[in-house]
Amino acid sequence: MAINMSREGANVDIEPLKPSIRARKKATRFARKEYLAGYLFTLPAILGLLVWTIGPIIASLVLSFTDYQVIAETINWIAFDNYITIFTEDLYFKQALIVTLYFAFASTAATLVAALLIALLMNMKVKGQGLWRTLFYLPVLVPAVAANILWMWLFNPEFGLLNGILRFFGLPASMWIYDEASVIPSLILLSIWGCGGAALIFLAGLQEIPKDQLEAVELDGGNAWHQFRFVTLPAISPIIFFNLIMGLIGAFQTFNQAYIMTEGGPNNASLFYVYLIYREAFVHSNMGYASALAWILFLVVSLFTVLIFKWGKGWVFYGGGK
């Protein structure tokens, strides 16, 4: 900035300032164009979120306080009548909630254990390691409908492969999904078969464990169990926590098995909660009632998620010592 002194006083020459002001205005206009272009590119995703996710969520909350039916000409506001009916009169709700809780916790625990064991095997340096990893992950790529139809054949009590194996070893055959006592354990077995996704995440965590820590345990006289107990488990505890949360939420939303394989039977022994919502909404056309059921499921899943997060503070170890 140039300063010119004269008898009239000090005058500041502002001519050199004009280019910098013009440059700032130009940069501001360019930044605004960038923001506008960014919003335009993200607009389809934003509209999709508003129209197909947030919109239906708000609509279902409103409909849960009505007697809305697909074929009805009018919609009546009935306040909390749907919720009162669910908790006081609907026996299917209680059955579906018990079945879903049983399946969710049992299948999540079994899947976590199986996925961790498979990840430990895939992490071993053996011949054909890539082939074994592909085979373990392959069930995840099978479409859900095809997988369920395949397992219906495996579970067939007369000519199914599983009963054929049992008979080969002289063991009694099972009714599998066609018996009240064995239908949920059978579906848990099916969920274990598809644990390749969780196993792959475990494998990524196992490969990040520092080798020097495992060697330090060995130098101190520890064995493989000590390495697993005091190094591996704490190191992958965030991954266990992640798979636990995602597995539990996914198990609460189980639908395909009931819809394709069991239709909620036998005798409602596999009446999963989401299948009950589907039946009320699309079979009986009780959209308002089904919306109330869906919001109860949302609250149940949220409650268990919060409890698991609080529980995880005592055993999940993150980087940085927390």
Phi, psi and omega per residue, in radians:
M1 nan 2.245 -3.124
A2 -1.665 2.425 -3.137
I3 -2.084 2.146 3.115
N4 -1.853 2.193 3.127
M5 -1.744 2.351 3.094
S6 -2.471 3.022 3.139
R7 -1.126 -0.509 3.136
E8 -1.250 -0.227 -3.130
G9 2.272 -3.029 -3.109
A10 -1.482 2.194 3.069
N11 -2.015 2.390 3.131
V12 -1.723 2.194 3.098
D13 -1.412 1.939 -3.063
I14 -1.646 0.047 -3.126
E15 -1.037 -0.743 3.137
P16 -1.151 -0.294 -3.125
L17 -1.347 -0.411 -3.033
K18 -1.090 -0.745 3.108
P19 -1.056 -0.708 -3.134
S20 -1.167 -0.633 3.099
I21 -1.150 -0.759 3.110
R22 -1.099 -0.649 3.134
A23 -1.155 -0.688 3.126
R24 -1.172 -0.698 3.110
K25 -1.122 -0.705 3.109
K26 -1.114 -0.727 3.115
A27 -1.132 -0.645 3.122
T28 -1.142 -0.763 3.109
R29 -1.097 -0.688 3.125
F30 -1.133 -0.719 3.130
A31 -1.119 -0.693 3.109
R32 -1.114 -0.693 3.090
K33 -1.117 -0.669 3.095
E34 -1.108 -0.785 3.109
Y35 -1.042 -0.780 -3.126
L36 -1.099 -0.754 3.113
A37 -1.107 -0.694 3.114
G38 -1.088 -0.756 3.117
Y39 -1.150 -0.651 3.121
L40 -1.138 -0.708 3.133
F41 -1.196 -0.602 3.137
T42 -1.543 -0.098 -3.102
L43 -1.002 -0.755 3.105
P44 -1.015 -0.722 3.128
A45 -1.186 -0.697 3.133
I46 -1.132 -0.781 3.117
L47 -1.113 -0.699 3.096
G48 -1.077 -0.721 3.104
L49 -1.105 -0.743 -3.115
L50 -1.227 -0.754 -3.017
V51 -1.415 -0.726 -2.992
W52 -1.774 -0.164 3.141
T53 -2.140 -1.134 -3.083
I54 -1.160 -0.720 3.126
G55 -1.026 -0.927 3.102
P56 -1.080 -0.582 3.109
I57 -1.086 -0.835 3.126
I58 -1.136 -0.716 -3.141
A59 -1.101 -0.719 -3.138
S60 -1.148 -0.614 3.085
L61 -1.117 -0.738 3.111
V62 -1.169 -0.764 -3.112
L63 -1.144 -0.445 -3.134
S64 -1.145 -0.287 3.101
F65 -1.775 0.298 3.132
T66 -2.233 3.027 3.067
D67 -1.811 0.584 -3.034
Y68 -1.033 2.248 3.012
Q69 -2.224 2.580 -3.039
V70 -1.062 -0.703 -3.045
I71 -1.582 -0.028 -3.111
A72 -1.434 2.583 3.136
E73 -1.489 -0.411 -3.108
T74 -2.178 2.726 3.079
I75 -2.102 2.158 -3.112
N76 -1.893 2.416 3.083
W77 -1.402 2.082 -3.089
I78 -2.097 0.224 3.083
A79 0.994 -2.164 -3.020
F80 -1.670 0.301 -3.082
D81 -1.081 -0.684 3.126
N82 -1.076 -0.768 -3.129
Y83 -1.180 -0.669 3.110
I84 -1.125 -0.741 3.121
T85 -1.113 -0.714 -3.135
I86 -1.045 -0.820 -3.030
F87 -1.442 -0.326 -3.053
T88 -1.954 -0.471 -2.998
E89 -2.162 -0.465 -3.007
D90 -1.437 1.812 3.109
L91 -1.280 -0.493 3.107
Y92 -1.141 -0.595 3.107
F93 -1.067 -0.822 -3.137
K94 -1.122 -0.738 3.122
Q95 -1.120 -0.783 -3.134
A96 -1.128 -0.669 -3.138
L97 -1.167 -0.730 3.119
I98 -1.128 -0.803 -3.136
V99 -1.079 -0.754 -3.098
T100 -1.183 -0.729 3.106
L101 -1.098 -0.773 3.124
Y102 -1.048 -0.853 -3.107
F103 -1.189 -0.725 -3.064
A104 -1.069 -0.872 -3.078
F105 -1.278 -0.701 -3.121
A106 -1.200 -0.787 -3.120
S107 -1.206 -0.643 3.121
T108 -1.134 -0.783 3.120
A109 -1.105 -0.792 -3.129
A110 -1.142 -0.698 -3.135
T111 -1.168 -0.691 3.113
L112 -1.077 -0.807 -3.131
V113 -1.109 -0.813 -3.126
A114 -1.121 -0.727 -3.134
A115 -1.122 -0.703 3.131
L116 -1.157 -0.737 3.104
L117 -1.097 -0.739 3.124
I118 -1.141 -0.680 3.115
A119 -1.116 -0.687 3.095
L120 -1.101 -0.666 3.105
L121 -1.197 -0.748 -3.125
M122 -1.189 -0.365 -3.130
N123 -1.454 -0.158 -3.140
M124 -1.354 2.525 3.127
K125 -1.470 1.649 -3.134
V126 -2.228 2.872 3.117
K127 -1.215 2.389 -3.111
G128 1.271 0.582 -3.068
Q129 -1.050 -0.727 3.141
G130 -1.097 -0.676 3.124
L131 -1.136 -0.766 3.139
W132 -1.107 -0.722 3.121
R133 -1.095 -0.686 3.115
T134 -1.121 -0.748 -3.124
L135 -1.131 -0.703 3.137
F136 -1.178 -0.564 -3.102
Y137 -1.534 -0.287 -3.036
L138 -0.959 -0.717 3.136
P139 -1.008 -0.464 3.133
V140 -1.157 -0.514 -3.089
L141 -1.441 -0.218 -3.129
V142 -1.308 2.255 3.110
P143 -0.994 2.570 -3.033
A144 -1.045 -0.743 -3.114
V145 -1.126 -0.790 3.133
A146 -1.096 -0.712 3.135
A147 -1.124 -0.741 -3.136
N148 -1.157 -0.697 3.101
I149 -1.137 -0.702 3.090
L150 -1.044 -0.801 -3.114
W151 -1.256 -0.440 3.012
M152 -1.084 -0.661 3.072
W153 -1.209 -0.723 3.114
L154 -1.101 -0.616 -3.101
F155 -1.466 -0.073 -3.096
N156 -1.018 2.170 -3.044
P157 -1.220 -0.296 -3.082
E158 -1.683 -0.918 -3.081
F159 -2.169 0.305 3.132
G160 -1.242 2.649 -3.082
L161 -1.151 -0.639 -3.104
L162 -1.119 -0.786 3.083
N163 -1.191 -0.517 3.052
G164 -1.105 -0.682 3.089
I165 -1.166 -0.719 3.125
L166 -1.098 -0.750 3.139
R167 -1.157 -0.591 3.133
F168 -1.080 -0.631 3.123
F169 -1.617 0.173 3.091
G170 1.314 0.371 -3.135
L171 -1.707 2.688 -3.140
P172 -1.209 2.520 3.128
A173 -1.277 2.809 -3.132
S174 -2.099 2.707 3.082
M175 -1.502 -0.199 3.089
W176 0.933 -2.096 -3.046
I177 -1.345 -0.018 -3.104
Y178 -1.749 0.221 3.104
D179 -2.318 2.487 -3.090
E180 -1.049 -0.689 -3.046
A181 -1.304 -0.448 -3.020
S182 -1.954 -0.052 -3.047
V183 -1.166 -0.785 -3.123
I184 -1.207 -0.795 3.036
P185 -0.993 -0.607 3.112
S186 -1.151 -0.731 3.125
L187 -1.232 -0.508 3.031
I188 -1.147 -0.691 3.066
L189 -1.051 -0.691 3.093
L190 -1.114 -0.703 3.139
S191 -1.170 -0.604 3.085
I192 -1.126 -0.650 3.135
W193 -1.027 -0.523 -3.103
G194 -1.776 0.558 -3.066
C195 -1.574 0.251 -3.083
G196 -1.107 -0.581 3.121
G197 -1.117 -0.831 3.093
A198 -1.128 -0.636 3.118
A199 -1.123 -0.652 3.121
L200 -1.137 -0.679 3.096
I201 -1.165 -0.719 3.065
F202 -1.049 -0.727 -3.127
L203 -1.064 -0.725 3.108
A204 -1.076 -0.683 3.102
G205 -1.201 -0.675 3.134
L206 -1.115 -0.606 -3.113
Q207 -1.315 -0.207 3.118
E208 -1.629 -0.063 -3.134
I209 -1.258 2.236 -3.139
P210 -1.075 2.272 -3.112
K211 -1.172 -0.510 -3.101
D212 -1.171 -0.491 3.093
Q213 -1.211 -0.702 3.088
L214 -1.147 -0.705 3.119
E215 -1.161 -0.589 3.123
A216 -1.122 -0.691 3.093
V217 -1.117 -0.703 3.137
E218 -1.153 -0.688 3.122
L219 -1.168 -0.507 3.113
D220 -1.438 0.092 3.095
G221 1.653 0.146 3.135
G222 -1.402 2.786 3.114
N223 -1.894 -2.946 -3.094
A224 -1.098 -0.636 3.116
W225 -1.128 -0.726 3.119
H226 -1.114 -0.688 3.083
Q227 -1.082 -0.747 -3.129
F228 -1.190 -0.727 -3.049
R229 -1.269 -0.737 -2.976
F230 -1.810 -0.191 3.135
V231 -2.109 -0.973 -3.017
T232 -1.150 -0.898 -3.098
L233 -1.057 -0.856 3.084
P234 -1.060 -0.619 -3.092
A235 -1.197 -0.617 -3.109
I236 -1.759 0.204 3.140
S237 -1.033 -0.645 3.055
P238 -1.100 -0.578 3.121
I239 -1.280 -0.662 3.045
I240 -1.046 -0.762 -3.141
F241 -1.095 -0.771 3.131
F242 -1.092 -0.848 3.138
N243 -1.121 -0.578 3.106
L244 -1.132 -0.838 -3.137
I245 -1.093 -0.892 -3.092
M246 -1.161 -0.667 3.120
G247 -1.157 -0.707 -3.134
L248 -1.181 -0.767 3.111
I249 -1.086 -0.738 3.108
G250 -1.131 -0.663 -3.134
A251 -1.177 -0.610 3.082
F252 -1.118 -0.401 -3.113
Q253 -1.771 0.325 -3.130
T254 -1.055 2.262 -3.097
F255 -2.447 -0.775 -2.983
N256 -0.993 -0.733 -3.083
Q257 -1.080 -0.770 3.136
A258 -1.218 -0.687 -3.078
Y259 -1.235 -0.703 -3.037
I260 -1.625 -0.712 -2.941
M261 -1.702 -0.763 -2.939
T262 -2.091 -0.334 -3.045
E263 0.949 0.596 3.116
G264 1.467 -0.091 -3.095
G265 -1.700 -3.025 -0.063
P266 -1.343 2.425 3.120
N267 0.962 0.766 3.099
N268 1.072 0.376 -3.137
A269 -1.281 -0.320 3.079
S270 -2.130 0.577 3.135
L271 -1.356 1.493 3.126
F272 -1.239 2.705 -3.012
Y273 -1.099 -0.769 -3.127
V274 -1.164 -0.577 3.068
Y275 -1.167 -0.624 3.055
L276 -1.109 -0.728 3.088
I277 -1.068 -0.780 3.113
Y278 -1.047 -0.769 -3.100
R279 -1.123 -0.730 3.124
E280 -1.185 -0.655 -3.044
A281 -1.400 -0.815 -2.945
F282 -1.891 -0.196 3.049
V283 -1.766 -0.850 3.140
H284 -1.666 -0.076 3.087
S285 1.085 0.427 3.104
N286 -1.607 1.335 -3.064
M287 -1.160 -0.693 3.115
G288 -1.101 -0.784 3.130
Y289 -1.138 -0.739 3.118
A290 -1.124 -0.622 3.093
S291 -1.112 -0.701 3.090
A292 -1.108 -0.719 3.080
L293 -1.071 -0.712 -3.127
A294 -1.128 -0.679 -3.139
W295 -1.247 -0.538 3.042
I296 -1.154 -0.716 3.082
L297 -1.083 -0.720 3.108
F298 -1.037 -0.751 3.136
L299 -1.180 -0.670 3.128
V300 -1.131 -0.823 3.130
V301 -1.100 -0.720 3.120
S302 -1.091 -0.715 3.138
L303 -1.085 -0.835 -3.141
F304 -1.169 -0.592 3.103
T305 -1.119 -0.783 3.118
V306 -1.098 -0.748 3.141
L307 -1.101 -0.703 3.139
I308 -1.191 -0.653 3.091
F309 -1.088 -0.731 3.106
K310 -1.183 -0.699 3.110
W311 -1.137 -0.635 -3.089
G312 -1.171 -0.331 3.136
K313 -1.090 -0.400 -3.093
G314 -1.531 -0.261 -3.068
W315 -2.381 -0.041 3.116
V316 -1.659 2.174 -3.099
F317 -1.990 2.054 3.141
Y318 -1.736 2.945 3.078
G319 -1.112 2.498 -3.080
G320 1.702 0.039 3.047
G321 1.581 -0.006 -3.134
K322 -1.513 nan nan
